[in-house]
C-alpha cells in the first residue's frame, strides 16, 4: 500500500527543516518572531506617544483605557500646534536644516571624490585631520567658533550654519566625506581612463560617471545630515542666539511656553499637567522627519545596502 504524500518523511523533514534552496518552517518562524520582537521594541515608544496624544482627559484618567482611546481627541494637537507656533518654527527648522544639508552633501561629495581618485602630497595628513574633526567633541571647539562668528557678525544669523556647511565644516561632515570616499573608491578606473581618452574633462567625468554611481551615498548622506541638523539644539542655540526658533528649540521649552500661552484660569489644573499635550508636541516635532523617511524609504533601504551603512 502506497503512503500518502503528506506522510512522506522526506517531505515532512524538508517542510520543517528546509532544503538547500529554501528555509524550513522552524527557521522561518524563529526569524519572523525575532524580527517582530525587535520591531516592537523600536516602535513601542512611537506607538505609545501617538496613542497617548490622541487620548482625551477622561481616557487619561481611566485606567481601563490603554491602547485604544474611546474617542479621537484632536484638541491636544490644536493646543500643541499653537504652543509651538508650528508654521513659523517649522519654516525656521527647514531653513536651518535643509539648505545646510544640501550644501554639506555637495561639498562632502567633491571632497570624497578628490581623496578617492587623486594622489597628492599630504593626503594621509589630510585624512588624519579629517578624522580628528569627527573624534574631537564639538564642545571643545565651540568657543573658537563662536568668537570667529562674532568677529564676522554671523552670530544670530542662519549664515552661521550655512557658511560652515558650504566650506565642508558642517555637523559631522567627516563621516559623510568617508561615505563618499568609500563609494568613489569602488568605482572602476577603466571608466575614467576611457572617458579621458574620449576627451572628457575632469568635471564631466565626475558628473557623468562618478555621480550617477554614487546616488546611494547621496541619499544616505542627505537623510542623515537632515536629521542631525534638525535635531541639533546645543550648537544651534549658541550660534543663532535665540534669533531663530526651531521646532526642537521650542519643544525644549514647551512647558514654559504652554504656561505663558495658557495662564491659570484659562484652563483647568488637569489640562496644565496634561501629558498628552506634551506628547502631541513631540509627535509634531518628529512628524516631518517621519514623512521624509517614508517618502525616501525605498531609496534609503537600497542605499544602506549598497553603501554598507548599518547605523549611526
TORFIDREN-891968 format. One record per residue: z, x, y of N, C-alpha, C in turn; residue in one letter. Coordinates in steps of 0.05 Angstrom, whole numbers. Each point is the difference from the previous one (the first is absolute). Layout:
<pts>
{{Z,X,Y},{Z,X,Y},{Z,X,Y},A}
...
</pts>
This chain:
<pts>
{{0,17,-24},{0,-17,24},{0,18,25},X}
{{-18,-5,19},{-2,16,24},{20,-8,21},X}
{{13,20,11},{21,-6,21},{-14,-9,26},X}
{{14,-17,14},{-11,-8,27},{-1,25,18},X}
{{-18,-1,20},{-3,23,17},{25,6,16},X}
{{15,-22,7},{24,5,17},{23,13,-16},X}
{{-3,1,-27},{20,13,-16},{-8,29,-7},X}
{{-22,9,10},{-9,27,-5},{19,20,13},X}
{{11,18,-15},{20,19,11},{-12,18,21},X}
{{-24,8,-3},{-13,17,20},{-4,-15,26},X}
{{-7,-25,-2},{-3,-16,25},{27,-4,13},X}
{{20,-6,-15},{27,-4,12},{9,26,13},X}
{{-4,23,-14},{9,25,10},{-15,7,26},X}
{{-26,-4,1},{-16,6,24},{7,-18,23},X}
{{8,-25,-7},{7,-19,21},{26,8,14},X}
{{20,8,-15},{26,8,11},{1,29,10},X}
{{-13,18,-15},{2,28,7},{-24,11,14},X}
{{-23,-15,-1},{-24,8,14},{-17,19,-17},X}
{{-22,7,11},{-19,18,-13},{-7,23,20},X}
{{-20,16,-7},{-8,22,17},{-14,-10,25},X}
{{-11,-24,0},{-15,-10,22},{15,-20,17},X}
{{22,-11,-9},{15,-19,16},{30,1,-7},X}
{{16,-9,19},{29,0,-4},{9,-24,-16},X}
{{22,3,-14},{11,-22,-16},{17,-18,16},X}
{{8,-22,-12},{16,-20,14},{28,10,8},X}
{{12,17,-16},{26,11,6},{-1,18,25},X}
{{-19,18,0},{-3,19,22},{-7,-15,26},X}
{{-18,-20,-2},{-8,-15,23},{23,-16,12},X}
{{16,-12,-18},{24,-15,9},{20,17,14},X}
{{5,24,-11},{19,18,12},{-10,9,28},X}
{{-26,7,2},{-11,9,25},{1,-22,21},X}
{{-7,-24,-7},{0,-22,20},{29,-7,8},X}
{{19,2,-18},{28,-5,6},{10,20,20},X}
{{-6,26,-5},{9,21,19},{-13,-4,27},X}
{{-26,-7,1},{-13,-3,25},{11,-24,16},X}
{{6,-22,-14},{12,-23,13},{27,6,11},X}
{{16,15,-15},{27,7,10},{-2,18,24},X}
{{-18,20,0},{-3,18,23},{-10,-16,24},X}
{{-20,-18,-5},{-10,-16,22},{21,-18,13},X}
{{17,-11,-17},{22,-17,10},{19,16,17},X}
{{7,24,-9},{18,17,15},{-11,6,28},X}
{{-26,5,2},{-12,6,26},{-4,-26,17},X}
{{-6,-22,-13},{-6,-25,15},{25,-16,6},X}
{{22,5,-13},{24,-16,4},{10,0,29},X}
{{2,23,14},{9,-2,28},{-19,-16,17},X}
{{-27,3,-4},{-19,-15,15},{2,-30,-5},X}
{{3,-8,-25},{3,-28,-8},{26,-12,12},X}
{{21,16,-2},{26,-10,10},{-2,-4,31},X}
{{-13,19,13},{-3,-2,29},{-16,-24,8},X}
{{-22,-5,-13},{-18,-22,7},{14,-27,-6},X}
{{12,-3,-24},{12,-25,-8},{24,-6,18},X}
{{16,20,6},{23,-5,17},{-8,-8,28},X}
{{-22,12,10},{-9,-6,26},{-10,-29,3},X}
{{-7,-12,-23},{-10,-28,0},{22,-20,-4},X}
{{25,9,-2},{22,-19,-6},{11,-12,26},X}
{{7,-25,-1},{13,-14,22},{30,8,0},X}
{{15,-5,21},{29,5,0},{14,-14,-23},X}
{{-9,-24,-7},{13,-14,-22},{-5,14,-26},X}
{{-24,11,-4},{-6,14,-25},{16,26,-2},X}
{{4,13,23},{16,25,0},{29,-5,-7},X}
{{10,-23,8},{28,-6,-6},{3,-12,-28},X}
{{-21,-9,-13},{1,-12,-26},{-3,21,-22},X}
{{21,6,-15},{-1,21,-21},{-19,-7,-23},X}
{{-8,-26,-2},{-18,-8,-21},{-29,7,6},X}
{{-6,5,25},{-28,7,8},{-2,31,0},X}
{{-16,10,-18},{-4,28,-2},{-28,9,6},X}
{{-19,-7,-18},{-27,9,3},{-20,-21,10},X}
{{8,-25,-1},{-19,-21,8},{14,-17,22},X}
{{-8,4,26},{12,-16,21},{-7,-29,-3},X}
{{17,-17,10},{-4,-29,-2},{-22,-9,19},X}
{{-3,14,22},{-21,-6,20},{-13,26,10},X}
{{-24,-3,10},{-13,23,13},{9,0,29},X}
{{17,19,7},{13,1,26},{-12,23,16},X}
{{-16,-7,21},{-14,20,16},{14,6,26},X}
{{23,-13,5},{14,5,25},{10,29,3},X}
{{6,12,-23},{9,28,0},{-22,18,11},X}
{{-25,-5,-8},{-22,17,10},{-6,-6,29},X}
{{4,-24,9},{-5,-6,28},{20,15,17},X}
{{25,1,-8},{20,14,16},{-5,31,-2},X}
{{-6,10,-23},{-6,28,-3},{-24,8,16},X}
{{-21,-17,0},{-24,5,15},{6,3,30},X}
{{18,-17,9},{7,0,29},{18,24,6},X}
{{19,6,-17},{18,22,5},{-15,27,0},X}
{{-19,3,-18},{-15,25,-2},{-21,2,22},X}
{{-5,-22,15},{-22,-1,19},{-25,10,-15},X}
{{-7,-14,-21},{-17,11,-21},{-28,9,9},X}
{{-13,-16,16},{-27,7,8},{-1,26,16},X}
{{19,3,19},{1,24,17},{7,24,-17},X}
{{21,-2,-16},{8,23,-16},{-19,7,-22},X}
{{-15,-21,-11},{-20,6,-20},{-23,16,12},X}
{{-9,-8,24},{-21,15,13},{9,29,7},X}
{{25,2,8},{11,27,5},{1,17,-25},X}
{{8,-12,-22},{1,15,-26},{-28,8,-8},X}
{{-19,-18,4},{-28,6,-7},{-10,23,17},X}
{{7,0,25},{-8,21,19},{11,28,-8},X}
{{25,0,-9},{14,25,-7},{-4,9,-28},X}
{{-15,-15,-16},{-4,7,-28},{-29,2,-8},X}
{{-17,-19,9},{-28,0,-9},{-16,23,12},X}
{{1,3,26},{-16,21,13},{9,28,-8},X}
{{26,6,1},{9,27,-10},{-8,5,-29},X}
{{1,-21,-17},{-7,3,-28},{-30,7,-3},X}
{{-17,-14,14},{-28,6,-1},{-7,28,9},X}
{{12,8,23},{-4,28,9},{11,20,-19},X}
{{23,-5,-11},{13,18,-19},{-18,4,-25},X}
{{-10,-21,-10},{-17,2,-24},{-25,16,5},X}
{{-13,-5,23},{-25,14,7},{6,30,3},X}
{{20,7,15},{6,29,4},{9,13,-25},X}
{{17,-13,-16},{9,12,-25},{-23,3,-20},X}
{{-19,-18,0},{-23,3,-18},{-17,25,8},X}
{{-4,4,26},{-15,23,9},{15,26,-7},X}
{{26,0,4},{17,23,-6},{-1,6,-30},X}
{{4,-21,-16},{-1,4,-29},{-27,10,-10},X}
{{-22,-10,12},{-27,9,-7},{-4,30,7},X}
{{10,8,23},{-3,28,8},{15,19,-18},X}
{{25,-9,-8},{16,17,-18},{-12,1,-28},X}
{{-13,-21,-9},{-10,-1,-27},{-27,13,-4},X}
{{-17,-1,21},{-28,9,-4},{-6,27,13},X}
{{18,11,17},{-6,25,14},{21,21,-6},X}
{{-9,25,1},{18,23,-3},{2,14,27},X}
{{24,6,8},{4,14,25},{27,14,-1},X}
{{4,19,18},{25,15,1},{22,-17,10},X}
{{24,4,-11},{23,-15,7},{2,-27,-12},X}
{{-17,-6,-20},{1,-26,-13},{26,-5,-14},X}
{{11,20,-14},{25,-4,-15},{23,-4,20},X}
{{-1,15,22},{21,-4,21},{-1,-28,12},X}
{{-24,-9,4},{-4,-27,11},{11,-21,-20},X}
{{-5,5,-25},{11,-18,-21},{31,0,1},X}
{{11,23,3},{29,3,1},{12,-15,23},X}
{{-12,3,24},{9,-14,24},{-4,-30,-3},X}
{{-21,-8,-13},{-5,-28,-5},{21,-13,-17},X}
{{7,13,-22},{21,-10,-17},{27,0,14},X}
{{4,20,17},{26,2,15},{4,-24,18},X}
{{-22,-10,12},{2,-24,17},{9,-24,-15},X}
{{-5,-1,-26},{8,-23,-16},{29,4,-11},X}
{{7,25,-6},{27,5,-11},{21,-1,21},X}
{{-5,11,24},{20,0,21},{5,-28,10},X}
{{25,-9,1},{5,-28,9},{-8,-4,29},X}
{{-9,-24,6},{-9,-6,27},{23,1,20},X}
{{25,-3,-9},{22,0,18},{5,28,12},X}
{{-10,21,-13},{4,27,10},{-20,7,21},X}
{{-22,-14,2},{-21,6,19},{-3,-21,22},X}
{{17,-21,-2},{-4,-22,19},{7,8,29},X}
{{20,18,3},{8,8,27},{-22,16,14},X}
{{-12,21,-13},{-23,13,13},{-23,-19,6},X}
{{-5,-18,-19},{-22,-19,5},{6,-18,24},X}
{{25,-9,1},{8,-18,22},{-2,14,27},X}
{{8,25,1},{-2,16,25},{-29,5,8},X}
{{-17,5,-20},{-28,4,6},{-13,-26,10},X}
{{6,-22,-13},{-11,-26,9},{10,-7,28},X}
{{25,7,6},{11,-6,26},{-14,16,22},X}
{{-6,25,-7},{-13,18,20},{-28,-11,7},X}
{{-14,-12,-20},{-26,-10,6},{-1,-30,6},X}
{{24,-12,2},{1,-28,8},{-8,-20,-22},X}
{{5,7,-25},{-9,-17,-22},{23,-17,-11},X}
{{25,5,7},{22,-16,-10},{-2,-28,10},X}
{{5,-19,-17},{-2,-28,7},{-28,-11,0},X}
{{-19,17,-10},{-28,-8,-1},{-10,2,-28},X}
{{-18,-18,-8},{-10,0,-27},{-17,25,-6},X}
{{-8,14,21},{-14,26,-3},{16,21,-14},X}
{{27,-3,1},{18,19,-14},{-3,-2,-30},X}
{{-12,-22,-10},{-6,-3,-29},{-30,5,-5},X}
{{-17,-7,18},{-29,2,-4},{-9,29,2},X}
{{9,15,20},{-9,27,4},{7,19,-23},X}
{{26,0,-10},{6,16,-23},{-17,-7,-25},X}
{{-5,-26,-4},{-16,-8,-23},{-28,10,3},X}
{{-11,0,24},{-27,10,5},{-2,30,-3},X}
{{22,14,2},{1,29,-2},{10,10,-27},X}
{{3,-19,-19},{8,7,-27},{30,3,-4},X}
{{16,-10,19},{29,3,-1},{13,-28,0},X}
{{-12,-19,-14},{12,-26,-2},{22,-1,-21},X}
{{11,-23,-6},{21,-2,-19},{-10,8,-28},X}
{{12,21,-11},{-6,9,-27},{-29,7,-4},X}
{{-13,11,20},{-28,7,-2},{-6,19,-23},X}
{{19,18,-6},{-5,21,-20},{-7,-12,-27},X}
{{13,-22,-8},{-6,-12,-26},{-28,-12,-1},X}
{{-10,-10,22},{-27,-10,1},{-20,22,-1},X}
{{6,22,13},{-18,23,-2},{-2,10,-29},X}
{{22,1,-14},{0,8,-28},{-16,-20,-17},X}
{{2,-25,6},{-15,-20,-15},{-30,4,3},X}
{{-8,4,25},{-29,5,5},{-8,27,-11},X}
{{17,20,2},{-6,26,-11},{-6,-2,-30},X}
{{17,-14,-15},{-4,-3,-28},{-26,-16,-6},X}
{{-5,-20,16},{-24,-17,-4},{-25,16,5},X}
{{-2,15,22},{-24,15,6},{-3,25,-18},X}
{{23,10,-10},{-2,23,-18},{-14,-6,-26},X}
{{1,-25,-9},{-13,-8,-25},{-29,-6,4},X}
{{-10,1,24},{-29,-5,5},{-17,23,-10},X}
{{-20,-4,-17},{-17,22,-10},{-14,15,23},X}
{{1,26,-1},{-13,16,21},{-31,-2,-2},X}
{{-10,-8,-23},{-29,-2,-3},{-12,-20,20},X}
{{15,-22,6},{-9,-19,19},{-3,12,28},X}
{{20,15,8},{-2,13,26},{-23,20,2},X}
{{-2,16,-21},{-22,21,0},{-27,-13,1},X}
{{-4,-22,-15},{-25,-15,1},{-6,-11,28},X}
{{21,-11,12},{-4,-11,27},{-7,22,20},X}
{{13,24,-2},{-6,21,18},{-29,10,-4},X}
{{-9,1,-25},{-28,8,-5},{-20,-20,13},X}
{{9,-25,1},{-18,-20,13},{3,0,30},X}
{{16,18,11},{3,2,29},{21,-17,13},X}
{{18,-11,-16},{21,-17,11},{21,16,15},X}
{{10,-10,22},{21,14,15},{27,-5,-14},X}
{{20,15,9},{27,-3,-11},{11,-28,4},X}
{{-4,-11,24},{9,-27,6},{-14,-21,-18},X}
{{-26,4,-4},{-15,-19,-17},{9,2,-29},X}
{{7,24,-9},{10,3,-28},{27,-15,-3},X}
{{16,3,21},{26,-14,-1},{-3,-30,0},X}
{{-18,-10,18},{-3,-29,4},{-14,-13,-24},X}
{{-21,13,-11},{-16,-13,-20},{8,7,-29},X}
{{15,22,-4},{7,8,-27},{30,-1,-4},X}
{{15,13,16},{29,2,-4},{15,-26,6},X}
{{-7,-12,23},{15,-24,8},{-3,-23,-20},X}
{{-24,-7,-10},{-1,-22,-20},{16,5,-25},X}
{{2,25,-8},{15,6,-25},{30,0,5},X}
{{8,0,25},{29,0,7},{10,-27,9},X}
{{-15,-21,-4},{9,-27,8},{28,-7,-12},X}
{{5,6,-26},{27,-6,-10},{22,15,16},X}
{{-4,25,7},{20,14,16},{4,-13,27},X}
{{-22,-9,12},{2,-14,26},{17,-25,-2},X}
{{-5,-16,-21},{14,-25,-3},{30,5,-4},X}
{{7,19,-18},{28,6,-5},{14,10,25},X}
{{-13,19,14},{12,12,24},{3,-21,22},X}
{{-19,-18,4},{2,-20,21},{23,-19,-6},X}
{{3,-9,-24},{21,-19,-7},{27,13,3},X}
{{4,24,-10},{26,14,2},{6,6,29},X}
{{-20,10,15},{5,6,28},{7,-25,16},X}
{{-13,-22,-5},{6,-25,14},{28,-9,-6},X}
{{8,1,-25},{27,-8,-8},{21,17,13},X}
{{-4,27,0},{20,18,11},{2,-3,30},X}
{{-22,-3,14},{1,-4,29},{13,-27,6},X}
{{-6,-20,-16},{11,-27,5},{31,0,-3},X}
{{9,13,-21},{29,0,-6},{16,21,15},X}
{{-13,19,13},{15,21,14},{15,-12,24},X}
{{25,5,1},{16,-9,23},{14,23,15},X}
{{8,21,-15},{15,22,12},{-16,14,21},X}
{{-23,10,-7},{-17,15,19},{-13,-19,20},X}
{{-6,-24,-8},{-12,-20,18},{19,-7,23},X}
{{25,-4,-6},{20,-7,20},{3,23,20},X}
{{0,25,-10},{3,23,17},{-24,5,18},X}
{{-24,-2,-11},{-24,7,15},{-8,-23,19},X}
{{4,-25,-8},{-7,-22,16},{21,-8,20},X}
{{25,9,-5},{22,-5,19},{4,-29,6},X}
{{-5,-18,-19},{4,-28,4},{-22,-13,17},X}
{{-20,15,8},{-21,-12,16},{-18,-19,-15},X}
{{-2,5,-26},{-15,-18,-18},{18,-8,-23},X}
{{2,-25,-5},{17,-11,-22},{-18,-8,-23},X}
{{4,14,-23},{-15,-7,-24},{16,-20,-17},X}
{{-12,-11,-21},{14,-18,-17},{25,12,-14},X}
{{-3,24,-12},{24,12,-12},{22,5,20},X}
{{-7,9,25},{20,5,20},{14,-26,8},X}
{{-16,-21,3},{12,-26,8},{17,-11,-23},X}
{{-9,5,-25},{16,-10,-23},{27,15,-2},X}
{{0,26,8},{25,15,-2},{22,-11,18},X}
{{-8,-14,21},{20,-12,18},{-3,-30,0},X}
{{-7,-11,-24},{-5,-29,-2},{25,-16,6},X}
{{23,8,-10},{24,-15,5},{7,-2,30},X}
{{-3,22,14},{6,0,29},{-20,-18,15},X}
{{-26,3,-8},{-21,-17,13},{5,-29,-6},X}
{{9,-7,-24},{5,-28,-8},{23,-11,17},X}
{{21,16,3},{23,-9,16},{-8,-4,30},X}
{{-18,17,9},{-8,-3,28},{-18,-25,4},X}
{{-16,-5,-21},{-18,-23,2},{13,-26,-6},X}
{{20,0,-18},{15,-24,-7},{29,5,5},X}
{{9,-2,25},{28,5,7},{18,-22,-12},X}
{{26,4,-1},{18,-20,-10},{-3,-27,15},X}
{{-1,-21,-16},{-4,-27,11},{-27,-11,-5},X}
{{-20,18,-2},{-27,-10,-5},{-5,-5,-29},X}
{{14,14,-18},{-2,-4,-29},{28,0,-11},X}
{{3,-11,-24},{26,-1,-12},{7,27,-12},X}
{{25,3,-8},{11,26,-9},{-15,9,-25},X}
{{-7,-19,-18},{-14,8,-24},{-27,12,5},X}
{{-15,-12,19},{-26,10,7},{1,29,11},X}
{{22,6,14},{3,26,12},{5,21,-22},X}
{{9,-8,-23},{4,19,-22},{-19,-6,-23},X}
{{-22,-13,5},{-18,-8,-21},{-16,24,-10},X}
{{5,6,-26},{-14,22,-12},{-29,-5,-4},X}
{{-8,-25,-3},{-28,-7,-4},{-17,7,24},X}
{{11,-2,24},{-15,7,24},{-6,30,1},X}
{{20,16,-7},{-3,29,-1},{-21,8,-20},X}
{{0,-12,-24},{-19,6,-21},{-28,-10,9},X}
{{-1,-22,15},{-26,-9,10},{-12,21,19},X}
{{16,11,17},{-9,22,18},{-9,24,-16},X}
{{14,7,-21},{-7,23,-17},{-27,-5,-13},X}
{{-4,-25,-10},{-25,-6,-14},{-23,0,20},X}
{{4,-10,24},{-21,1,21},{-7,29,7},X}
{{19,18,-2},{-5,28,6},{-18,13,-20},X}
{{4,-6,-26},{-16,13,-21},{-25,-16,-7},X}
{{-3,-24,11},{-23,-17,-6},{-27,14,6},X}
{{-4,12,23},{-25,13,5},{-7,22,-21},X}
{{20,15,-9},{-4,20,-20},{-8,-12,-27},X}
{{13,-22,-7},{-7,-14,-24},{-29,-10,1},X}
{{-8,-12,22},{-27,-10,3},{-20,23,-2},X}
{{6,23,13},{-18,23,-2},{-2,10,-28},X}
{{22,1,-15},{-2,9,-28},{-16,-19,-17},X}
{{4,-26,3},{-15,-19,-17},{-29,0,7},X}
{{-7,5,25},{-29,2,7},{-12,25,-12},X}
{{15,23,1},{-11,25,-10},{9,7,-28},X}
{{11,-20,-15},{12,6,-26},{-19,13,-19},X}
{{-24,-11,-2},{-19,10,-20},{-8,29,6},X}
{{-6,5,26},{-7,27,8},{24,19,-2},X}
{{24,-10,5},{24,17,-1},{5,9,-29},X}
{{-1,-19,-19},{5,7,-28},{-20,20,-10},X}
{{-25,-4,7},{-21,18,-8},{4,27,13},X}
{{8,1,25},{4,25,14},{23,16,-12},X}
{{22,-14,-7},{23,13,-12},{-8,13,-27},X}
{{-16,-14,-15},{-9,11,-26},{-17,25,4},X}
{{-17,0,20},{-19,21,4},{12,24,14},X}
{{20,-4,17},{12,22,14},{25,11,-14},X}
{{11,-15,-20},{23,10,-14},{26,-4,14},X}
{{1,-18,21},{25,-5,14},{16,-20,-15},X}
{{25,7,-6},{17,-18,-16},{23,-12,16},X}
{{2,7,25},{22,-10,16},{7,19,22},X}
{{19,-9,17},{8,17,22},{18,23,-10},X}
</pts>
